[in-house]
Amino acid sequence: MSAETDLASFRPKSDFLQVLKERGFIHQVTDLEALDEAARAGVVTAYVGYDCTADSLHIGHLISIMMLRWLQKTGHRPIALMGGGTTKVGDPTDKDQQRPLLTDAVINTNLASIKGTFQKFLRFGDGPTDAVMVNNADWLEQLGYVEFLREFGVHFTINRMLTFDSVRIRLEREQPLSFLEFNYMLMQATDFLELNRRFDCSLQMGGSDQWGNIINGVELVRRKGGRQAFGLTTPLLTTSSGEKMGKTVGGAVWLNADRLSPYDYWQMWRNTEDADVGRFLRLFTDLPLAEIAKLEALAGAEINEAKKVLAGEATRLLHGENEAVAAELAARLNFEDGRISADLPTVTVERSSYPHGLSNTDLVVLAGLAPSNSEARRKIAEGAVRVNDSKVSDPREVTPWSAAHAELGVLKVQLGKKKIVLVKPI
């Protein structure tokens, strides 16, 4: 069922689907009316799966985490499924080539690192609506291959699997699709069946690119368990200008503070495009809709106040009250008062490697504000770079260490209006 054709006229009776509809989470649902009735009649248990391909989740995962959060806030039970088993295969969805195969040690390290993110958004425990975290390695690694094929392989046809985007697009691009990856959708379907048996889980949620994999699971639960199950996907997360949300000069917007500082996270939200403020407030904060409506109605320069609210609320959910306040204070000091805050992102440089100081080109590159010397020189030529609040024009000019801030011992490097990094000699 497509949100575009059915959702607009649908009037949910359950709080869960009412919230998801009002806030813009729903793209497709396998049976909207039946799911709404189930959510109205009692507690629905739903899950989202997260593979352990890195030691941090990124902002692309945040929309599904917020769905689990609203699921719990409206009286239902969320499951965060860690892909300790499926990570060993790799999801081919939206990939041109096979992911690098990770060792068990790396997968376990990554899994341990990302667990803490969910505790910021969900309440875990033993109650009927308390969140559960499980690892699909617990059952996938217990299955023998012949047993797996006999029990689950007979329910999937190659003909249909070839029609799913994760397979079809790879083949159309003439990119190799390994037999290992081809098994991924069977494994994901097995996850749904196992969670249905263990936890009475009846709903899988995920991004729109997961629709085919989710449908497989829904059908497997029906065929093997004889029970009704549902699938729900969210829209593709893009900005109003069509860009993939959350991409920065430095790459992905990570959720772990050791990968992306709370200040940089706050700044990412502060730099939201004007047309996206209301949508992102609905998706990524708990603010009431009436308050969001007032904020997105602000016009002209006043919309910046709404962006600060978005940045503060999103940062507060992930990093806590203290970090959100510190990030906003640091931004005010640096952008409104023109001062330096120790909360700004800081990189260290071996003083012995640059005994006389750093050239403007070196400063920009070492600060991570440009990927190469040539790009740094271009930014300097465009007049986009400031060092210690003074615009620089000569890429070879050296700023001596004696010019560092008296108390903090850092050089302040700024690109454009929003990106500031401190360079500290050690």
Stockholm file with secondary structure:
# STOCKHOLM 1.0

chainA/1-426         MSAETDLASFRPKSDFLQVLKERGFIHQVTDLEALDEAARAGVVTAYVGYDCTADSLHIGHLISIMMLRWLQKTGHRPIALMGGGTTKVGDPTDKDQQRPLLTDAVINTNLASIKGTFQKFLRFGDGPTDAVMVNNADWLEQLGYVEFLREFGVHFTINRMLTFDSVRIRLEREQPLSFLEFNYMLMQATDFLELNRRFDCSLQMGGSDQWGNIINGVELVRRKGGRQAFGLTTPLLTTSSGEKMGKTVGGAVWLNADRLSPYDYWQMWRNTEDADVGRFLRLFTDLPLAEIAKLEALAGAEINEAKKVLAGEATRLLHGENEAVAAELAARLNFEDGRISADLPTVTVERSSYPHGLSNTDLVVLAGLAPSNSEARRKIAEGAVRVNDSKVSDPREVTPWSAAHAELGVLKVQLGKKKIVLVKPI
#=GR chainA/1-426 SS CBHHHHGGGCCCCSHHHHHHHHHTCCSEESCHHHHHHHHHHSCCEEEEEEECSSSSCBHHHHHHHHHHHHHHHTTCEEEEEEETTGGGTCCCTTCSSCCCCCCHHHHHHHHHHHHHHHHHHCCBSSSTTCBEEEETHHHHTTSCHHHHHHHHGGGCCHHHHTTSHHHHHHHHTTCCCCHHHHTHHHHHHHHHHHHHHHHCEEEEEEEGGGHHHHHHHHHHIIIIICCCCEEEEECCCBCTTSCBTTCBTTBSCBSSTTTSCHHHHHHHHHTCCGGGHHHHHHHHCCCCHHHHHHHHTCCGGGHHHHHHHHHHHHHHHHHCHHHHHHHHHHHIIIIISCCCCTTSCEEEECGGGSTTCEEHHHHHHHTTSSSSHHHHHHHHHTTCEEETTEECCCTTCEECGGGSCTTTCCEEEEETTTEEEEEEEC
#=GC SS_cons         CBHHHHGGGCCCCSHHHHHHHHHTCCSEESCHHHHHHHHHHSCCEEEEEEECSSSSCBHHHHHHHHHHHHHHHTTCEEEEEEETTGGGTCCCTTCSSCCCCCCHHHHHHHHHHHHHHHHHHCCBSSSTTCBEEEETHHHHTTSCHHHHHHHHGGGCCHHHHTTSHHHHHHHHTTCCCCHHHHTHHHHHHHHHHHHHHHHCEEEEEEEGGGHHHHHHHHHHIIIIICCCCEEEEECCCBCTTSCBTTCBTTBSCBSSTTTSCHHHHHHHHHTCCGGGHHHHHHHHCCCCHHHHHHHHTCCGGGHHHHHHHHHHHHHHHHHCHHHHHHHHHHHIIIIISCCCCTTSCEEEECGGGSTTCEEHHHHHHHTTSSSSHHHHHHHHHTTCEEETTEECCCTTCEECGGGSCTTTCCEEEEETTTEEEEEEEC
//
